[in-house]
Amino acid sequence: MRTIDKVYQVLANNTSKKYTTTQVAQELGLTRGDVSTYLTKLFQRGKINKTGTRPFYWQAKNDSGKFKKMIGVDGSLKKLIAKCQETILYPPNGMPLLITGPSGVGKSFLARLIFEEARRQKVISPKAKFVVLNAADYANNTEILSSALFGYKKGAFTGADHDSLGLVDQADQGYLFLDEVHRLNFESQEKLFSLMDSGQFYPLGENKKPHRVQVRFLFATTENVDNILLKTFLRRIPLQIYMPKYIDRPLNERLQIVLQAFVKEAQTVHRQLKVEQNILNKLLQKDLPGNIGSIQNEIKHLCASAFAENPVEDPIIIGQPNEALRLISSDSDVISFGRDIIDFVPKIKKVISEIKLFLQQEKTAAEINIMIFEILNDWFKLTSVNNAGNLKRNFIQKIGSKYGVNVDFAKIDWQKSSQIIELITLVYDQFDDEDASLINLLRMKFPRSIYLFNQFMQSVLPDKKIKDFTYILFFPLFGSISPKIEEINYNAILLAHGKKTATSIQAVVNSLCGNYIFEAFDMPIDSSIKQINSKVQEYLDQQGKNTVGTIVLFDMGSLNQMFKEIKSISNKELLVINNITTAMALDVGLRIQQKQKFKEIAKASTKYGETTGSQYYQGFSDQKNVIVACMSGDGVSREIKKIMDNTLSGKLKIITVDYKKLRHLLDQEDRLFFSNTEFVLTTTEIRNKIPIEIIDIYDVLDKSGALHLTTLLENSGEKLTQIKVMIEQFIRFFSIAGIRERLQILNPDVVIEEVQYITKRYEKYYNIELDEKTRLNLYTHISLMIERMVLTKRESKDLVSINSETEKEKEFFSISKNIFKSVEIKYNIIIEDYEISLIYQLLSPFI
Ligand SMILES: Nc1ncnc2c1ncn2[C@@H]1O[C@H](COP(=O)(O)OP(=O)(O)OP(=O)(O)O)[C@@H](O)[C@H]1O
């Protein structure tokens, strides 16, 4: 390779990088002066760009040369083509390359372009040849294959009456492209890799004078090479590229491929074409084994039969004349064609953001539907997919029959819904799925309907992940029925062994109730309780947070064991009933539908039959437990739980509970919930009427408090040494140093100073002096609160205001707003009334 080419190659290897002259010189071990001369020459020839002034920066122009002919050169094939460029320039004689991929994806096409590009870049002579051998043509005759490749000497075999040059000789100084290389037998593979190593080979019948050649090799195969090619042979081919299937190519590239084929037909028949949009959409979604090749064939057929039908027509109409048609002529611009389909991507994005807005504004599903239809109106005009009937049938089968939802089918616009599905499928690859905010929002508002929607979507988009944007279909399909589905506030599950037992009971009960009450899982006869349990868990994980609890009906096995398993994954109320029958499931279903209380349903379940057993659990845990609930948030409770779990014996189950929920349960005096609770740990004093010990964790920072907690834990069987370690860790956690460690984004020194100031202002206003413990509690609480607010910024319109009940409280709210003003401005946050009410609870005993 000439030095100037070496210099160019350094830049071409990384076209995104800018190099100084010195960097290039260092990389090649040449003098700066020489390199500078070459760089200037390359610049004058227009091969590289120059920027900056002393030092100059040089950058190779991103010139794809012959590869420009390849659709996707700047898109999905960009990296792959950069690799091909590397193989062309690799000194001294290029680099062998193996192109893999299914049939018809463009392997041969790429191989030829590599050759053309090598010629353009002058790394091979203008006379160099591109020799092709398809090993499949010789599949059953390895002798002939070998002689075709390597040639033979007169007399090598019967009929060899003269010396004959093989393809390898013909490809000397140029390229040999071996297609379907997996068909080469081992002997030929060995011969080839020895040729690649030594640059010489022996024709058949020749063993004295080897032929010396300089050949660049390209290989292609549709197979998985690891199992078929010799390891030694493969090792000799350092670079492999995989060409993607047609359907895996991005939409704009598929559009270009389709148009290019139509343009070619228009050129052949010297006519213009008018192609129905629906036909284009179908072509864009085809997943054919022959990929691009098959698409081209289909287009050829379409054109040929349209032409045959009406040979004098111009333009030729492909499709129905009264549908939306697109004009394609022999000079149509492939790049800009069909861009309007891609223009629906921003429209869909608009639909998504409008849905979010509409949901916040509590708009009805009907209003949301109108908005969606309006924005996508152009799409409905452009296409008229005749798939509404299928969609309806599919929907009735999946949702209507199984989940029994009595739908007023007339309310659903099947035509538009199926057109939206068509659009979703077409633009699917244009959306990444980093933003799951729509689904989260919908899940909060419509947990049960979203569950059904997901079930249904799996049949609409099999093998595809349900991306966030696909939820735009939720409203047209589920908008009108979701209010009814969401009325049910239990998780009810049927589990039965056998192929259809559970699902057939489900279909009967759900449709008699006219609503989705039960989900059902048919379990193979040999499935273990663990497997069953993981099904249940998966289901429960997808359900809303506000359900009352879970009811599970199952067919056989130990009630006790099943109950225990499910209990371990749910801390809500739970009722498990065994020996399920359809009648029993119907009774439970009707009770759920009538919104009966959990206790009533549990009570009724005891009377189902002699063989039936039921177990009802109401409470946090059936194990001895300690409840941790901190008003500074779940994070703090979880940390405390962690400390306790790590230091204590594990005999006590440590359960974290939302602070508000705990207060609610205590206010309700719901003793059953606490029947196994040893004590409650919180960060504030809570008044309570039920006989349960509530410990303010800040008390533990004092000696007497620590002693009290120690006694309680010792009574529960914990060891003194472990308790001491635990208390040590609590003290650390609830110190200023502890607060510092827990702040993730704010500067602890600044925040703590601010919080100290806020505390002082309260003390001054009320003329009080807080004790150490309360102060530390306030410090922790307020600093974490500020950080929380910063992390989850909300608009003022989203905030709920709390009405103060007493004069004292009103006064507290009003001065607090004042005290927090500067913090609010500084961090651009709004302190919610709820937060102030928590601080009030902390301070009210002192003011
Ligand atoms: N990126 C592309 N841009 C434009 N045309 C392409 C592209 N890729 C493939 N084609 C066209 O698709 C057709 C099939 O390509 P090709 O024959 O190269 O596929 P292949 O992978 O070698 O198939 P096989 O494994 O069946 O031999 C050719 O007509 C080719 O010109």
The ligand as a MOL file (V3000), in Angstrom:
LIG
                    3D

  0  0  0     0  0            999 V3000
M  V30 BEGIN CTAB
M  V30 COUNTS 31 33 0 0 0
M  V30 BEGIN ATOM
M  V30 1 N -29.7820 -2.5230 0.5760 0
M  V30 2 C -30.2760 -2.7540 -0.6480 0
M  V30 3 N -30.6050 -1.7390 -1.4230 0
M  V30 4 C -31.1410 -1.9690 -2.6400 0
M  V30 5 N -31.3720 -3.1840 -3.1310 0
M  V30 6 C -31.0630 -4.2390 -2.4070 0
M  V30 7 C -30.4920 -4.0710 -1.1310 0
M  V30 8 N -30.2790 -5.2810 -0.6040 0
M  V30 9 C -30.6930 -6.1610 -1.5320 0
M  V30 10 N -31.1560 -5.5500 -2.6250 0
M  V30 11 C -31.7200 -6.2190 -3.7830 0
M  V30 12 O -32.3960 -7.3590 -3.3090 0
M  V30 13 C -32.2720 -8.4600 -4.1890 0
M  V30 14 C -31.7670 -9.6640 -3.4530 0
M  V30 15 O -30.4460 -9.4410 -3.0270 0
M  V30 16 P -29.2980 -10.5350 -3.1000 0
M  V30 17 O -29.5240 -11.4670 -4.2340 0
M  V30 18 O -28.0230 -9.8180 -3.0020 0
M  V30 19 O -29.5930 -11.3000 -1.7680 0
M  V30 20 P -28.7760 -12.5020 -1.1380 0
M  V30 21 O -28.7630 -12.2470 0.3210 0
M  V30 22 O -27.5040 -12.6860 -1.8290 0
M  V30 23 O -29.7640 -13.7000 -1.4350 0
M  V30 24 P -29.4280 -15.2720 -1.4760 0
M  V30 25 O -28.9170 -15.6890 -0.1320 0
M  V30 26 O -30.7890 -15.8490 -1.7680 0
M  V30 27 O -28.4440 -15.4460 -2.5580 0
M  V30 28 C -31.3300 -7.9930 -5.2660 0
M  V30 29 O -32.1050 -7.6300 -6.3820 0
M  V30 30 C -30.6560 -6.7680 -4.6810 0
M  V30 31 O -30.3290 -5.8590 -5.6940 0
M  V30 END ATOM
M  V30 BEGIN BOND
M  V30 1 1 1 2
M  V30 2 1 2 3
M  V30 3 2 2 7
M  V30 4 2 3 4
M  V30 5 1 4 5
M  V30 6 2 5 6
M  V30 7 1 6 7
M  V30 8 1 6 10
M  V30 9 1 7 8
M  V30 10 2 8 9
M  V30 11 1 9 10
M  V30 12 1 10 11
M  V30 13 1 11 12
M  V30 14 1 11 30
M  V30 15 1 12 13
M  V30 16 1 13 14
M  V30 17 1 13 28
M  V30 18 1 14 15
M  V30 19 1 15 16
M  V30 20 2 16 17
M  V30 21 1 16 18
M  V30 22 1 16 19
M  V30 23 1 19 20
M  V30 24 2 20 21
M  V30 25 1 20 22
M  V30 26 1 20 23
M  V30 27 1 23 24
M  V30 28 2 24 25
M  V30 29 1 24 26
M  V30 30 1 24 27
M  V30 31 1 28 29
M  V30 32 1 28 30
M  V30 33 1 30 31
M  V30 END BOND
M  V30 END CTAB
M  END
